[in-house]
Amino acid sequence: SIVTIALPLGSIFIGPLMDRYGRKQMCIITTLPFLLAWVLHAFATNVWFIYIARIIAGFSGGLTTVSIVYVSEIAHPKFRPMLLSLNSVFVTFGILLTCVFGFWFNWRLMSQIFFGVVLISCLGLYFIPESPYWLVVFKNDHIASSKALRWIYSDEATHEEAFKRILESKRNATCDNNDANETSAFIRLKRGFESYKDPTVWKPVII
């Protein structure tokens, strides 16, 4: 339950961070607290180490929201709903797999296995492109965005179609883009916390 409590904290911080530093970079950084959590969990000498590890894991879980944003920005509209729904499917599958593994392996060994899984994910993320949408909207780098799209879509027609969608999205969100570029990350983070004062936000969170 500690993991669930810590999840919203990561979700609050990830918004301004991924806008400032990019989707890919934050996906990579998100794996680092996970690695620390599994190390603490695997070599815990008392229950407090486990508590701390679970809090870090929960916070990291909240940070993984960036992966959902990344997928939504690189996926073709035709496949986007399916790909986004897979997040919930694999979270559930991971929980099931953990319960199954727990029948055969002790928790320390499982922590080491999960450390290896996260490490592989961290290394694999270096080979994916940055979000083409982020490159255009937040960096105004059309060349890098086009190259990233070329990595994702080898078909020329699909590439051009996707690039036009990104440019159209930028034109339709000019005000938001200016705010994201000109407002400091601290102010945007402060605004994020202030949104929790709204009863329509904090009541569902408590529930």
Biotite code that builds the C-alpha atoms (Angstrom):
import biotite.structure as struc

atoms = struc.array([
    struc.Atom([0.000, 0.000, 0.000], chain_id="A", res_id=1, res_name="SER", atom_name="CA", element="C"),
    struc.Atom([2.981, 2.344, 0.509], chain_id="A", res_id=2, res_name="ILE", atom_name="CA", element="C"),
    struc.Atom([3.656, 2.134, -3.226], chain_id="A", res_id=3, res_name="VAL", atom_name="CA", element="C"),
    struc.Atom([0.135, 3.309, -4.020], chain_id="A", res_id=4, res_name="THR", atom_name="CA", element="C"),
    struc.Atom([0.423, 6.250, -1.619], chain_id="A", res_id=5, res_name="ILE", atom_name="CA", element="C"),
    struc.Atom([3.710, 7.406, -3.180], chain_id="A", res_id=6, res_name="ALA", atom_name="CA", element="C"),
    struc.Atom([2.480, 7.090, -6.778], chain_id="A", res_id=7, res_name="LEU", atom_name="CA", element="C"),
    struc.Atom([0.721, 10.500, -6.984], chain_id="A", res_id=8, res_name="PRO", atom_name="CA", element="C"),
    struc.Atom([3.895, 12.295, -5.854], chain_id="A", res_id=9, res_name="LEU", atom_name="CA", element="C"),
    struc.Atom([5.797, 11.126, -8.913], chain_id="A", res_id=10, res_name="GLY", atom_name="CA", element="C"),
    struc.Atom([2.894, 12.030, -11.164], chain_id="A", res_id=11, res_name="SER", atom_name="CA", element="C"),
    struc.Atom([2.946, 15.620, -9.866], chain_id="A", res_id=12, res_name="ILE", atom_name="CA", element="C"),
    struc.Atom([6.639, 16.138, -10.617], chain_id="A", res_id=13, res_name="PHE", atom_name="CA", element="C"),
    struc.Atom([6.872, 14.415, -13.988], chain_id="A", res_id=14, res_name="ILE", atom_name="CA", element="C"),
    struc.Atom([4.756, 16.934, -15.932], chain_id="A", res_id=15, res_name="GLY", atom_name="CA", element="C"),
    struc.Atom([7.096, 19.942, -15.873], chain_id="A", res_id=16, res_name="PRO", atom_name="CA", element="C"),
    struc.Atom([10.176, 17.709, -15.919], chain_id="A", res_id=17, res_name="LEU", atom_name="CA", element="C"),
    struc.Atom([9.272, 15.895, -19.138], chain_id="A", res_id=18, res_name="MET", atom_name="CA", element="C"),
    struc.Atom([8.332, 19.189, -20.797], chain_id="A", res_id=19, res_name="ASP", atom_name="CA", element="C"),
    struc.Atom([11.683, 20.693, -19.878], chain_id="A", res_id=20, res_name="ARG", atom_name="CA", element="C"),
    struc.Atom([14.070, 17.777, -20.415], chain_id="A", res_id=21, res_name="TYR", atom_name="CA", element="C"),
    struc.Atom([12.238, 15.642, -22.958], chain_id="A", res_id=22, res_name="GLY", atom_name="CA", element="C"),
    struc.Atom([10.283, 12.411, -22.972], chain_id="A", res_id=23, res_name="ARG", atom_name="CA", element="C"),
    struc.Atom([13.187, 10.089, -23.758], chain_id="A", res_id=24, res_name="LYS", atom_name="CA", element="C"),
    struc.Atom([15.556, 11.545, -21.184], chain_id="A", res_id=25, res_name="GLN", atom_name="CA", element="C"),
    struc.Atom([12.934, 11.396, -18.442], chain_id="A", res_id=26, res_name="MET", atom_name="CA", element="C"),
    struc.Atom([12.061, 7.804, -19.386], chain_id="A", res_id=27, res_name="CYS", atom_name="CA", element="C"),
    struc.Atom([15.716, 6.930, -18.792], chain_id="A", res_id=28, res_name="ILE", atom_name="CA", element="C"),
    struc.Atom([15.970, 8.931, -15.560], chain_id="A", res_id=29, res_name="ILE", atom_name="CA", element="C"),
    struc.Atom([12.791, 7.284, -14.269], chain_id="A", res_id=30, res_name="THR", atom_name="CA", element="C"),
    struc.Atom([14.509, 3.890, -14.258], chain_id="A", res_id=31, res_name="THR", atom_name="CA", element="C"),
    struc.Atom([17.241, 5.076, -11.870], chain_id="A", res_id=32, res_name="LEU", atom_name="CA", element="C"),
    struc.Atom([15.062, 5.328, -8.723], chain_id="A", res_id=33, res_name="PRO", atom_name="CA", element="C"),
    struc.Atom([13.611, 1.938, -9.639], chain_id="A", res_id=34, res_name="PHE", atom_name="CA", element="C"),
    struc.Atom([17.122, 0.466, -9.711], chain_id="A", res_id=35, res_name="LEU", atom_name="CA", element="C"),
    struc.Atom([17.871, 2.006, -6.311], chain_id="A", res_id=36, res_name="LEU", atom_name="CA", element="C"),
    struc.Atom([14.604, 0.673, -4.898], chain_id="A", res_id=37, res_name="ALA", atom_name="CA", element="C"),
    struc.Atom([15.344, -2.891, -5.984], chain_id="A", res_id=38, res_name="TRP", atom_name="CA", element="C"),
    struc.Atom([18.901, -2.717, -4.597], chain_id="A", res_id=39, res_name="VAL", atom_name="CA", element="C"),
    struc.Atom([17.576, -1.553, -1.221], chain_id="A", res_id=40, res_name="LEU", atom_name="CA", element="C"),
    struc.Atom([14.912, -4.232, -1.342], chain_id="A", res_id=41, res_name="HIS", atom_name="CA", element="C"),
    struc.Atom([17.333, -7.028, -2.234], chain_id="A", res_id=42, res_name="ALA", atom_name="CA", element="C"),
    struc.Atom([19.868, -6.178, 0.467], chain_id="A", res_id=43, res_name="PHE", atom_name="CA", element="C"),
    struc.Atom([17.537, -4.875, 3.179], chain_id="A", res_id=44, res_name="ALA", atom_name="CA", element="C"),
    struc.Atom([18.743, -5.599, 6.700], chain_id="A", res_id=45, res_name="THR", atom_name="CA", element="C"),
    struc.Atom([15.550, -4.492, 8.420], chain_id="A", res_id=46, res_name="ASN", atom_name="CA", element="C"),
    struc.Atom([11.978, -3.545, 7.625], chain_id="A", res_id=47, res_name="VAL", atom_name="CA", element="C"),
    struc.Atom([12.781, 0.175, 7.332], chain_id="A", res_id=48, res_name="TRP", atom_name="CA", element="C"),
    struc.Atom([14.911, -0.468, 4.266], chain_id="A", res_id=49, res_name="PHE", atom_name="CA", element="C"),
    struc.Atom([11.913, -2.177, 2.700], chain_id="A", res_id=50, res_name="ILE", atom_name="CA", element="C"),
    struc.Atom([9.645, 0.757, 3.577], chain_id="A", res_id=51, res_name="TYR", atom_name="CA", element="C"),
    struc.Atom([12.076, 3.214, 1.982], chain_id="A", res_id=52, res_name="ILE", atom_name="CA", element="C"),
    struc.Atom([12.467, 0.991, -1.076], chain_id="A", res_id=53, res_name="ALA", atom_name="CA", element="C"),
    struc.Atom([8.705, 0.791, -1.545], chain_id="A", res_id=54, res_name="ARG", atom_name="CA", element="C"),
    struc.Atom([8.312, 4.570, -1.223], chain_id="A", res_id=55, res_name="ILE", atom_name="CA", element="C"),
    struc.Atom([11.001, 5.100, -3.868], chain_id="A", res_id=56, res_name="ILE", atom_name="CA", element="C"),
    struc.Atom([9.375, 2.478, -6.093], chain_id="A", res_id=57, res_name="ALA", atom_name="CA", element="C"),
    struc.Atom([5.997, 4.180, -5.715], chain_id="A", res_id=58, res_name="GLY", atom_name="CA", element="C"),
    struc.Atom([7.449, 7.586, -6.541], chain_id="A", res_id=59, res_name="PHE", atom_name="CA", element="C"),
    struc.Atom([9.161, 6.075, -9.579], chain_id="A", res_id=60, res_name="SER", atom_name="CA", element="C"),
    struc.Atom([5.899, 4.461, -10.616], chain_id="A", res_id=61, res_name="GLY", atom_name="CA", element="C"),
    struc.Atom([4.306, 7.898, -10.706], chain_id="A", res_id=62, res_name="GLY", atom_name="CA", element="C"),
    struc.Atom([7.148, 9.150, -12.889], chain_id="A", res_id=63, res_name="LEU", atom_name="CA", element="C"),
    struc.Atom([6.410, 6.446, -15.464], chain_id="A", res_id=64, res_name="THR", atom_name="CA", element="C"),
    struc.Atom([3.491, 8.568, -16.646], chain_id="A", res_id=65, res_name="THR", atom_name="CA", element="C"),
    struc.Atom([6.036, 9.977, -19.087], chain_id="A", res_id=66, res_name="VAL", atom_name="CA", element="C"),
    struc.Atom([6.048, 6.656, -20.956], chain_id="A", res_id=67, res_name="SER", atom_name="CA", element="C"),
    struc.Atom([2.306, 6.943, -21.610], chain_id="A", res_id=68, res_name="ILE", atom_name="CA", element="C"),
    struc.Atom([2.812, 10.464, -22.954], chain_id="A", res_id=69, res_name="VAL", atom_name="CA", element="C"),
    struc.Atom([5.698, 9.251, -25.113], chain_id="A", res_id=70, res_name="TYR", atom_name="CA", element="C"),
    struc.Atom([3.664, 6.422, -26.627], chain_id="A", res_id=71, res_name="VAL", atom_name="CA", element="C"),
    struc.Atom([0.718, 8.728, -27.320], chain_id="A", res_id=72, res_name="SER", atom_name="CA", element="C"),
    struc.Atom([3.025, 11.129, -29.175], chain_id="A", res_id=73, res_name="GLU", atom_name="CA", element="C"),
    struc.Atom([4.794, 8.598, -31.381], chain_id="A", res_id=74, res_name="ILE", atom_name="CA", element="C"),
    struc.Atom([1.932, 6.172, -32.073], chain_id="A", res_id=75, res_name="ALA", atom_name="CA", element="C"),
    struc.Atom([-0.176, 6.363, -35.211], chain_id="A", res_id=76, res_name="HIS", atom_name="CA", element="C"),
    struc.Atom([-3.734, 7.521, -34.337], chain_id="A", res_id=77, res_name="PRO", atom_name="CA", element="C"),
    struc.Atom([-5.063, 4.222, -35.650], chain_id="A", res_id=78, res_name="LYS", atom_name="CA", element="C"),
    struc.Atom([-3.095, 2.194, -33.094], chain_id="A", res_id=79, res_name="PHE", atom_name="CA", element="C"),
    struc.Atom([-2.871, 4.727, -30.259], chain_id="A", res_id=80, res_name="ARG", atom_name="CA", element="C"),
    struc.Atom([-5.879, 3.496, -28.197], chain_id="A", res_id=81, res_name="PRO", atom_name="CA", element="C"),
    struc.Atom([-4.674, -0.096, -28.350], chain_id="A", res_id=82, res_name="MET", atom_name="CA", element="C"),
    struc.Atom([-1.091, 0.782, -27.394], chain_id="A", res_id=83, res_name="LEU", atom_name="CA", element="C"),
    struc.Atom([-2.172, 2.997, -24.504], chain_id="A", res_id=84, res_name="LEU", atom_name="CA", element="C"),
    struc.Atom([-4.514, 0.338, -23.134], chain_id="A", res_id=85, res_name="SER", atom_name="CA", element="C"),
    struc.Atom([-1.620, -2.143, -23.127], chain_id="A", res_id=86, res_name="LEU", atom_name="CA", element="C"),
    struc.Atom([-0.130, -0.189, -20.221], chain_id="A", res_id=87, res_name="ASN", atom_name="CA", element="C"),
    struc.Atom([-2.904, -1.372, -17.893], chain_id="A", res_id=88, res_name="SER", atom_name="CA", element="C"),
    struc.Atom([-2.769, -4.866, -19.367], chain_id="A", res_id=89, res_name="VAL", atom_name="CA", element="C"),
    struc.Atom([0.942, -5.285, -18.686], chain_id="A", res_id=90, res_name="PHE", atom_name="CA", element="C"),
    struc.Atom([0.734, -3.717, -15.218], chain_id="A", res_id=91, res_name="VAL", atom_name="CA", element="C"),
    struc.Atom([-1.830, -6.374, -14.341], chain_id="A", res_id=92, res_name="THR", atom_name="CA", element="C"),
    struc.Atom([0.281, -9.050, -16.024], chain_id="A", res_id=93, res_name="PHE", atom_name="CA", element="C"),
    struc.Atom([3.331, -7.920, -14.030], chain_id="A", res_id=94, res_name="GLY", atom_name="CA", element="C"),
    struc.Atom([1.418, -8.237, -10.763], chain_id="A", res_id=95, res_name="ILE", atom_name="CA", element="C"),
    struc.Atom([0.260, -11.719, -11.754], chain_id="A", res_id=96, res_name="LEU", atom_name="CA", element="C"),
    struc.Atom([3.791, -12.717, -12.754], chain_id="A", res_id=97, res_name="LEU", atom_name="CA", element="C"),
    struc.Atom([5.152, -11.466, -9.432], chain_id="A", res_id=98, res_name="THR", atom_name="CA", element="C"),
    struc.Atom([2.638, -13.583, -7.524], chain_id="A", res_id=99, res_name="CYS", atom_name="CA", element="C"),
    struc.Atom([3.537, -16.647, -9.606], chain_id="A", res_id=100, res_name="VAL", atom_name="CA", element="C"),
    struc.Atom([7.287, -16.124, -9.168], chain_id="A", res_id=101, res_name="PHE", atom_name="CA", element="C"),
    struc.Atom([6.749, -15.610, -5.450], chain_id="A", res_id=102, res_name="GLY", atom_name="CA", element="C"),
    struc.Atom([5.618, -19.230, -5.222], chain_id="A", res_id=103, res_name="PHE", atom_name="CA", element="C"),
    struc.Atom([9.079, -20.489, -6.286], chain_id="A", res_id=104, res_name="TRP", atom_name="CA", element="C"),
    struc.Atom([11.556, -17.724, -5.440], chain_id="A", res_id=105, res_name="PHE", atom_name="CA", element="C"),
    struc.Atom([12.276, -15.823, -2.240], chain_id="A", res_id=106, res_name="ASN", atom_name="CA", element="C"),
    struc.Atom([11.769, -12.057, -2.237], chain_id="A", res_id=107, res_name="TRP", atom_name="CA", element="C"),
    struc.Atom([15.474, -11.184, -2.285], chain_id="A", res_id=108, res_name="ARG", atom_name="CA", element="C"),
    struc.Atom([16.081, -13.189, -5.447], chain_id="A", res_id=109, res_name="LEU", atom_name="CA", element="C"),
    struc.Atom([12.993, -11.681, -7.051], chain_id="A", res_id=110, res_name="MET", atom_name="CA", element="C"),
    struc.Atom([14.297, -8.200, -6.234], chain_id="A", res_id=111, res_name="SER", atom_name="CA", element="C"),
    struc.Atom([17.541, -9.037, -8.027], chain_id="A", res_id=112, res_name="GLN", atom_name="CA", element="C"),
    struc.Atom([15.619, -10.358, -11.037], chain_id="A", res_id=113, res_name="ILE", atom_name="CA", element="C"),
    struc.Atom([13.524, -7.197, -11.228], chain_id="A", res_id=114, res_name="PHE", atom_name="CA", element="C"),
    struc.Atom([16.688, -5.107, -10.924], chain_id="A", res_id=115, res_name="PHE", atom_name="CA", element="C"),
    struc.Atom([17.964, -6.872, -14.037], chain_id="A", res_id=116, res_name="GLY", atom_name="CA", element="C"),
    struc.Atom([14.695, -6.254, -15.882], chain_id="A", res_id=117, res_name="VAL", atom_name="CA", element="C"),
    struc.Atom([14.800, -2.528, -15.082], chain_id="A", res_id=118, res_name="VAL", atom_name="CA", element="C"),
    struc.Atom([18.477, -2.335, -16.073], chain_id="A", res_id=119, res_name="LEU", atom_name="CA", element="C"),
    struc.Atom([17.698, -3.872, -19.470], chain_id="A", res_id=120, res_name="ILE", atom_name="CA", element="C"),
    struc.Atom([14.881, -1.357, -19.910], chain_id="A", res_id=121, res_name="SER", atom_name="CA", element="C"),
    struc.Atom([17.213, 1.505, -19.012], chain_id="A", res_id=122, res_name="CYS", atom_name="CA", element="C"),
    struc.Atom([19.795, 0.424, -21.583], chain_id="A", res_id=123, res_name="LEU", atom_name="CA", element="C"),
    struc.Atom([17.149, -0.192, -24.240], chain_id="A", res_id=124, res_name="GLY", atom_name="CA", element="C"),
    struc.Atom([15.744, 3.319, -23.859], chain_id="A", res_id=125, res_name="LEU", atom_name="CA", element="C"),
    struc.Atom([19.002, 4.788, -25.173], chain_id="A", res_id=126, res_name="TYR", atom_name="CA", element="C"),
    struc.Atom([18.203, 3.382, -28.610], chain_id="A", res_id=127, res_name="PHE", atom_name="CA", element="C"),
    struc.Atom([14.760, 4.938, -29.045], chain_id="A", res_id=128, res_name="ILE", atom_name="CA", element="C"),
    struc.Atom([14.286, 8.395, -30.610], chain_id="A", res_id=129, res_name="PRO", atom_name="CA", element="C"),
    struc.Atom([13.092, 11.462, -28.771], chain_id="A", res_id=130, res_name="GLU", atom_name="CA", element="C"),
    struc.Atom([9.420, 12.326, -29.152], chain_id="A", res_id=131, res_name="SER", atom_name="CA", element="C"),
    struc.Atom([9.017, 14.153, -32.500], chain_id="A", res_id=132, res_name="PRO", atom_name="CA", element="C"),
    struc.Atom([6.161, 16.136, -30.975], chain_id="A", res_id=133, res_name="TYR", atom_name="CA", element="C"),
    struc.Atom([8.337, 17.372, -28.087], chain_id="A", res_id=134, res_name="TRP", atom_name="CA", element="C"),
    struc.Atom([11.154, 18.324, -30.459], chain_id="A", res_id=135, res_name="LEU", atom_name="CA", element="C"),
    struc.Atom([8.827, 20.553, -32.478], chain_id="A", res_id=136, res_name="VAL", atom_name="CA", element="C"),
    struc.Atom([6.636, 21.978, -29.732], chain_id="A", res_id=137, res_name="VAL", atom_name="CA", element="C"),
    struc.Atom([9.194, 22.555, -26.983], chain_id="A", res_id=138, res_name="PHE", atom_name="CA", element="C"),
    struc.Atom([12.490, 22.789, -28.909], chain_id="A", res_id=139, res_name="LYS", atom_name="CA", element="C"),
    struc.Atom([11.266, 24.059, -32.288], chain_id="A", res_id=140, res_name="ASN", atom_name="CA", element="C"),
    struc.Atom([13.695, 21.596, -33.903], chain_id="A", res_id=141, res_name="ASP", atom_name="CA", element="C"),
    struc.Atom([11.951, 20.480, -37.075], chain_id="A", res_id=142, res_name="HIS", atom_name="CA", element="C"),
    struc.Atom([14.996, 18.680, -38.486], chain_id="A", res_id=143, res_name="ILE", atom_name="CA", element="C"),
    struc.Atom([15.505, 16.484, -35.413], chain_id="A", res_id=144, res_name="ALA", atom_name="CA", element="C"),
    struc.Atom([11.765, 15.834, -35.283], chain_id="A", res_id=145, res_name="SER", atom_name="CA", element="C"),
    struc.Atom([11.735, 14.713, -38.905], chain_id="A", res_id=146, res_name="SER", atom_name="CA", element="C"),
    struc.Atom([14.680, 12.369, -38.259], chain_id="A", res_id=147, res_name="LYS", atom_name="CA", element="C"),
    struc.Atom([12.922, 10.876, -35.237], chain_id="A", res_id=148, res_name="ALA", atom_name="CA", element="C"),
    struc.Atom([9.788, 10.308, -37.306], chain_id="A", res_id=149, res_name="LEU", atom_name="CA", element="C"),
    struc.Atom([11.902, 8.675, -40.006], chain_id="A", res_id=150, res_name="ARG", atom_name="CA", element="C"),
    struc.Atom([13.116, 6.176, -37.399], chain_id="A", res_id=151, res_name="TRP", atom_name="CA", element="C"),
    struc.Atom([9.518, 5.421, -36.409], chain_id="A", res_id=152, res_name="ILE", atom_name="CA", element="C"),
    struc.Atom([7.898, 5.488, -39.870], chain_id="A", res_id=153, res_name="TYR", atom_name="CA", element="C"),
    struc.Atom([9.945, 4.208, -42.791], chain_id="A", res_id=154, res_name="SER", atom_name="CA", element="C"),
    struc.Atom([7.088, 4.811, -45.225], chain_id="A", res_id=155, res_name="ASP", atom_name="CA", element="C"),
    struc.Atom([7.412, 8.286, -46.774], chain_id="A", res_id=156, res_name="GLU", atom_name="CA", element="C"),
    struc.Atom([3.670, 8.976, -46.960], chain_id="A", res_id=157, res_name="ALA", atom_name="CA", element="C"),
    struc.Atom([3.117, 7.994, -43.318], chain_id="A", res_id=158, res_name="THR", atom_name="CA", element="C"),
    struc.Atom([6.130, 10.077, -42.293], chain_id="A", res_id=159, res_name="HIS", atom_name="CA", element="C"),
    struc.Atom([4.791, 13.185, -44.033], chain_id="A", res_id=160, res_name="GLU", atom_name="CA", element="C"),
    struc.Atom([1.309, 12.652, -42.619], chain_id="A", res_id=161, res_name="GLU", atom_name="CA", element="C"),
    struc.Atom([2.645, 12.339, -39.070], chain_id="A", res_id=162, res_name="ALA", atom_name="CA", element="C"),
    struc.Atom([4.842, 15.420, -39.453], chain_id="A", res_id=163, res_name="PHE", atom_name="CA", element="C"),
    struc.Atom([1.889, 17.478, -40.683], chain_id="A", res_id=164, res_name="LYS", atom_name="CA", element="C"),
    struc.Atom([-0.153, 16.364, -37.659], chain_id="A", res_id=165, res_name="ARG", atom_name="CA", element="C"),
    struc.Atom([2.598, 17.558, -35.335], chain_id="A", res_id=166, res_name="ILE", atom_name="CA", element="C"),
    struc.Atom([2.833, 20.946, -37.053], chain_id="A", res_id=167, res_name="LEU", atom_name="CA", element="C"),
    struc.Atom([-0.940, 21.311, -36.902], chain_id="A", res_id=168, res_name="GLU", atom_name="CA", element="C"),
    struc.Atom([-0.928, 20.457, -33.191], chain_id="A", res_id=169, res_name="SER", atom_name="CA", element="C"),
    struc.Atom([1.703, 23.119, -32.617], chain_id="A", res_id=170, res_name="LYS", atom_name="CA", element="C"),
    struc.Atom([-0.356, 25.756, -34.405], chain_id="A", res_id=171, res_name="ARG", atom_name="CA", element="C"),
    struc.Atom([-3.475, 24.835, -32.431], chain_id="A", res_id=172, res_name="ASN", atom_name="CA", element="C"),
    struc.Atom([-1.661, 25.066, -29.096], chain_id="A", res_id=173, res_name="ALA", atom_name="CA", element="C"),
    struc.Atom([0.434, 28.202, -29.558], chain_id="A", res_id=174, res_name="THR", atom_name="CA", element="C"),
    struc.Atom([-0.578, 29.742, -26.248], chain_id="A", res_id=175, res_name="CYS", atom_name="CA", element="C"),
    struc.Atom([0.158, 26.572, -24.297], chain_id="A", res_id=176, res_name="ASP", atom_name="CA", element="C"),
    struc.Atom([3.512, 26.195, -26.012], chain_id="A", res_id=177, res_name="ASN", atom_name="CA", element="C"),
    struc.Atom([4.559, 29.747, -25.177], chain_id="A", res_id=178, res_name="ASN", atom_name="CA", element="C"),
    struc.Atom([3.590, 29.164, -21.566], chain_id="A", res_id=179, res_name="ASP", atom_name="CA", element="C"),
    struc.Atom([5.600, 25.914, -21.458], chain_id="A", res_id=180, res_name="ALA", atom_name="CA", element="C"),
    struc.Atom([8.677, 27.577, -22.954], chain_id="A", res_id=181, res_name="ASN", atom_name="CA", element="C"),
    struc.Atom([8.598, 30.873, -21.041], chain_id="A", res_id=182, res_name="GLU", atom_name="CA", element="C"),
    struc.Atom([7.348, 29.785, -17.628], chain_id="A", res_id=183, res_name="THR", atom_name="CA", element="C"),
    struc.Atom([9.867, 28.262, -15.250], chain_id="A", res_id=184, res_name="SER", atom_name="CA", element="C"),
    struc.Atom([9.530, 24.637, -14.242], chain_id="A", res_id=185, res_name="ALA", atom_name="CA", element="C"),
    struc.Atom([9.145, 25.757, -10.608], chain_id="A", res_id=186, res_name="PHE", atom_name="CA", element="C"),
    struc.Atom([6.108, 27.927, -11.394], chain_id="A", res_id=187, res_name="ILE", atom_name="CA", element="C"),
    struc.Atom([4.482, 25.173, -13.436], chain_id="A", res_id=188, res_name="ARG", atom_name="CA", element="C"),
    struc.Atom([5.129, 22.710, -10.616], chain_id="A", res_id=189, res_name="LEU", atom_name="CA", element="C"),
    struc.Atom([3.571, 25.171, -8.157], chain_id="A", res_id=190, res_name="LYS", atom_name="CA", element="C"),
    struc.Atom([0.512, 25.435, -10.388], chain_id="A", res_id=191, res_name="ARG", atom_name="CA", element="C"),
    struc.Atom([0.310, 21.656, -10.414], chain_id="A", res_id=192, res_name="GLY", atom_name="CA", element="C"),
    struc.Atom([0.186, 21.561, -6.614], chain_id="A", res_id=193, res_name="PHE", atom_name="CA", element="C"),
    struc.Atom([-2.412, 24.333, -6.553], chain_id="A", res_id=194, res_name="GLU", atom_name="CA", element="C"),
    struc.Atom([-4.701, 22.275, -8.762], chain_id="A", res_id=195, res_name="SER", atom_name="CA", element="C"),
    struc.Atom([-5.041, 19.818, -5.860], chain_id="A", res_id=196, res_name="TYR", atom_name="CA", element="C"),
    struc.Atom([-6.933, 22.499, -3.925], chain_id="A", res_id=197, res_name="LYS", atom_name="CA", element="C"),
    struc.Atom([-9.842, 21.996, -6.299], chain_id="A", res_id=198, res_name="ASP", atom_name="CA", element="C"),
    struc.Atom([-12.451, 19.677, -4.680], chain_id="A", res_id=199, res_name="PRO", atom_name="CA", element="C"),
    struc.Atom([-12.972, 17.971, -8.044], chain_id="A", res_id=200, res_name="THR", atom_name="CA", element="C"),
    struc.Atom([-9.316, 16.900, -7.826], chain_id="A", res_id=201, res_name="VAL", atom_name="CA", element="C"),
    struc.Atom([-8.546, 16.185, -4.165], chain_id="A", res_id=202, res_name="TRP", atom_name="CA", element="C"),
    struc.Atom([-11.751, 14.292, -3.407], chain_id="A", res_id=203, res_name="LYS", atom_name="CA", element="C"),
    struc.Atom([-11.141, 11.601, -6.088], chain_id="A", res_id=204, res_name="PRO", atom_name="CA", element="C"),
    struc.Atom([-7.497, 11.399, -4.964], chain_id="A", res_id=205, res_name="VAL", atom_name="CA", element="C"),
    struc.Atom([-8.557, 10.672, -1.369], chain_id="A", res_id=206, res_name="ILE", atom_name="CA", element="C"),
    struc.Atom([-11.096, 8.095, -2.523], chain_id="A", res_id=207, res_name="ILE", atom_name="CA", element="C"),
])
